[in-house]
Amino acid sequence: MSPRVRIIGAGLAGSEAAWQCARRGVEVELFEMRPVWSTPAHQTADFAELVCSNSLKSDSENTAPWLLKEEMRRAASLLLQIARECAVPAGHALAVDRQSFAAKVTETVSREPRITVRREEVTSIEEANEQRVTIVATGPLTSDALAAEIARLSQTGDESDDEPESERPRAHTPHLYFYDSISPIVEADSIDMSRVYLAARYDKGSADYINCPMAREDYDRFYDALLASQSVEERDWEKMNYFESCLPIEEIARRGRDTLRFGPMKPVGLKDPRTGRMPYAVVQLRQENLRADSYNLVGFQNHLKFGEQARVLRLIPGLENARFLRYGQIHRNTYINGPALLRETLQMKAHPRVLFAGQICGVEGYVESIATGLIAGIHAAALVRGHELVSPPRASAFGSLTHYVTQADPKNFQPANITFDLLPALEKKIRDRKERHRLQCKLALQQFDEWLERAGMVLAAGKP
Ligand SMILES: Cc1cc2nc3c(=O)[nH]c(=O)nc-3n(C[C@H](O)[C@H](O)[C@H](O)COP(=O)(O)OP(=O)(O)OC[C@H]3O[C@@H](n4cnc5c(N)ncnc54)[C@H](O)[C@@H]3O)c2cc1C
C-alpha cells in the first residue's frame, strides 16, 4: 500500500505524529532533510534533537506543564515515554540526556514497519492530493524553499483577510519570522565548587541545581559589565522581535537595574546553607547530561559576542575559570499565523488535507511541540480512514493549546507555552491558587479521558 500520510520534518512533532499514525495502522512517509541539509541549530542527524535546554519543564503535580505531560502519558506519547527512560536528575523538572533521547527516538521510529523514512528536503506540498494527507512539522528552522511554499499556501488560505499585504501589520501576515535566543553551557569541572552551593528552590525536589550566589557588590559589577558589553550586529538587534518569555539577559538588564533579580537571577527560596541567608542574586546551573560533565546557565540566553560572553559570565562567582562548551546565540523562529489559517483540528482552513504541528503551528516549547504532533497524528490517521475528527476538549491542556493556536486574535498572535492562562476559567471562583489549579487539572483529566475513549476507537480500528 502506498503511504497515506506524508510527514515533513522528523523533529519532536513529526516523530510523534508518525508514531501515532503508525499505531493506528496508517502507512507513513516521514521526510527529514538532515543530514543532507541542516539547520543553524541542529548538530546531529538524529530525529527529535533538542537544540537548546534539555528540560521538558516541571513535573510537579497540578502545574500546567505537568498536566500537559500527564495527558500525553494517557494518550501513549512515544516521545514522553522515551524522555522518562532518558531522564537525568533535575529536581522537580523532567530533564533528559539529549543524546540518548534523540538516539532512542530515531531508532524506535525507524524500526516501525509502517514508517518509511526519507532523508531529503521537501520543497513542495501537495495540498489537493485526495490520496494523501500531509503534516507539516518542520519547526522554527524550516528550510527556506519550504518556507516559500508555506507562504504560497498561506496566501491562498488566508480567507479572513482582504487587506492588501503592504498595509497589514507585521503580526498579521500569514507567514512570518522572528527570533529566539539560547543559553550558554559550561564544563562541570571548570566550576569552582567552593564558591557555589547545591539547592532546589524552596527545597522542592532534590537539590540538583548548582547555585552561584552574588552579594550586592558582585551583582553591581556584573550588571555594569553586562550593560557595557557588545552585542552581535547591534543594528539587527533593534529590529528583532523577541518572544517575551525568552528574552536575552542583556535585554532584561536594559529594563532596569533590578529586573534580572526578579527574573533569571531571582534568589527567592534559595537560601545559602553556608550562611543561612538568601543571597542578593543567584545564577542557577542545571545538569545537561547523565554524565553530569556539563551544565547550562538557566535563563541566560543572550546575544553578546562570544568574547564578551566569556568576559562577562566569568564575573559570576564560581565561574571565574569557566570553560564554555557553547555560548548563547540567537536563532530564527518560523511560525504561521494559526488563528488565520488553521481549524481547531490543525487542518488548514483552505486545504483540509494539510495539517500543521509543532512550533511552526504557533506553540512554543519542546513538550507543546510533541503534544501538537500527537494530536495531528491522531487527526491525520482519522482523516485517511474517513473517520470523524474530534478535537480534544477545551478544558484539557491539549484542547487549550489547540484552542489558543487556532482561536487567538490573529492580529496579535504570538507562540505560547502551556500555562493556566490558556485553560478556561472554572465556573466557580476559587481564590486559593493551588486549589484552583488542582481543580482545573482534575476537570481537564476527566474530560481528556472521555475524549481519549472516542479517539481510542480510531486506534482500535487500526489494529491488524
Ligand atoms: C535555537 C532554538 C532554541 C530553542 N530552545 C528551546 C528550549 O530550550 N526549550 C524549549 O522548550 N523549546 C526550545 N525551542 C523551541 C522549540 O521547542 C524547539 O525548536 C522544538 O524542537 C520544536 O519542535 P518541532 O518538532 O516543531 O521542530 P524541530 O524539532 O526543529 O523539527 C523540525 C524538523 O524538520 C526538519 N526540516 C526543516 N525543513 C525541512 C524540509 N524542508 N524538509 C524536510 N525536513 C525539514 C528539521 O531538520 C527538523 O529536524 C528552541 C528553538 C530554537 C530554534
The ligand as a Tripos MOL2 file, in Angstrom:
@<TRIPOS>MOLECULE
LIG
   53    58     1     0     0
SMALL
NO_CHARGES

@<TRIPOS>ATOM
      1 C1         17.6730   27.7710   18.8450 C.3       1 LIG1
      2 C2         16.4370   27.3020   19.4940 C.ar      1 LIG1
      3 C3         16.4410   27.0200   20.8400 C.ar      1 LIG1
      4 C4         15.2750   26.5330   21.4640 C.ar      1 LIG1
      5 N1         15.3130   26.2230   22.7840 N.ar      1 LIG1
      6 C5         14.2460   25.6810   23.3860 C.ar      1 LIG1
      7 C6         14.3160   25.2660   24.7590 C.ar      1 LIG1
      8 O1         15.3370   25.4090   25.3980 O.2       1 LIG1
      9 N2         13.2150   24.7230   25.3290 N.ar      1 LIG1
     10 C7         12.0660   24.5470   24.6410 C.ar      1 LIG1
     11 O2         11.1110   24.0100   25.2080 O.2       1 LIG1
     12 N3         11.9760   24.9300   23.3340 N.ar      1 LIG1
     13 C8         13.0250   25.4970   22.6980 C.ar      1 LIG1
     14 N4         12.9540   25.8970   21.3780 N.ar      1 LIG1
     15 C9         11.6590   25.8780   20.6870 C.3       1 LIG1
     16 C10        11.1060   24.5230   20.2270 C.3       1 LIG1
     17 O3         10.5770   23.8650   21.3420 O.3       1 LIG1
     18 C11        12.0720   23.6090   19.5350 C.3       1 LIG1
     19 O4         12.5390   24.2420   18.4040 O.3       1 LIG1
     20 C12        11.4340   22.2630   19.1290 C.3       1 LIG1
     21 O5         12.4420   21.4470   18.6150 O.3       1 LIG1
     22 C13        10.3200   22.4130   18.1150 C.3       1 LIG1
     23 O6          9.8830   21.1510   17.7080 O.3       1 LIG1
     24 P1          9.3940   20.9100   16.2110 P.3       1 LIG1
     25 O7          9.0870   19.4720   16.0800 O.co2     1 LIG1
     26 O8          8.3300   21.8860   15.9040 O.co2     1 LIG1
     27 O9         10.6450   21.3000   15.3150 O.3       1 LIG1
     28 P2         12.0700   20.5840   15.2120 P.3       1 LIG1
     29 O10        12.3200   19.7710   16.4130 O.co2     1 LIG1
     30 O11        13.0400   21.6520   14.8550 O.co2     1 LIG1
     31 O12        11.8890   19.6100   13.9840 O.3       1 LIG1
     32 C14        11.7170   20.0690   12.6670 C.3       1 LIG1
     33 C15        12.4700   19.1350   11.7480 C.3       1 LIG1
     34 O13        12.1420   19.4500   10.3970 O.3       1 LIG1
     35 C16        13.3100   19.3570    9.5990 C.3       1 LIG1
     36 N5         13.0850   20.1610    8.3860 N.ar      1 LIG1
     37 C17        13.0200   21.5100    8.2630 C.ar      1 LIG1
     38 N6         12.7150   21.8660    6.9960 N.ar      1 LIG1
     39 C18        12.5850   20.7100    6.2960 C.ar      1 LIG1
     40 C19        12.2710   20.4120    4.9490 C.ar      1 LIG1
     41 N7         12.0260   21.3580    4.0440 N.pl3     1 LIG1
     42 N8         12.2360   19.1050    4.5530 N.ar      1 LIG1
     43 C20        12.4820   18.1010    5.4590 C.ar      1 LIG1
     44 N9         12.7920   18.3350    6.7530 N.ar      1 LIG1
     45 C21        12.8180   19.6270    7.1740 C.ar      1 LIG1
     46 C22        14.4100   19.8420   10.5190 C.3       1 LIG1
     47 O14        15.6710   19.3640   10.1230 O.3       1 LIG1
     48 C23        13.9700   19.2710   11.8720 C.3       1 LIG1
     49 O15        14.5170   18.0070   12.1280 O.3       1 LIG1
     50 C24        14.0840   26.3710   20.7180 C.ar      1 LIG1
     51 C25        14.0960   26.6790   19.3610 C.ar      1 LIG1
     52 C26        15.2490   27.1410   18.7560 C.ar      1 LIG1
     53 C27        15.2390   27.4360   17.3060 C.3       1 LIG1
@<TRIPOS>BOND
     1     1     2 1
     2     2     3 ar
     3     2    52 ar
     4     3     4 ar
     5     4     5 ar
     6     4    50 ar
     7     5     6 ar
     8     6     7 ar
     9     6    13 1
    10     7     8 2
    11     7     9 ar
    12     9    10 ar
    13    10    11 2
    14    10    12 ar
    15    12    13 ar
    16    13    14 ar
    17    14    15 1
    18    14    50 ar
    19    15    16 1
    20    16    17 1
    21    16    18 1
    22    18    19 1
    23    18    20 1
    24    20    21 1
    25    20    22 1
    26    22    23 1
    27    23    24 1
    28    24    25 2
    29    24    26 1
    30    24    27 1
    31    27    28 1
    32    28    29 2
    33    28    30 1
    34    28    31 1
    35    31    32 1
    36    32    33 1
    37    33    34 1
    38    33    48 1
    39    34    35 1
    40    35    36 1
    41    35    46 1
    42    36    37 ar
    43    36    45 ar
    44    37    38 ar
    45    38    39 ar
    46    39    40 ar
    47    39    45 ar
    48    40    41 1
    49    40    42 ar
    50    42    43 ar
    51    43    44 ar
    52    44    45 ar
    53    46    47 1
    54    46    48 1
    55    48    49 1
    56    50    51 ar
    57    51    52 ar
    58    52    53 1
@<TRIPOS>SUBSTRUCTURE
     1 LIG1         1 GROUP 0 **** ****
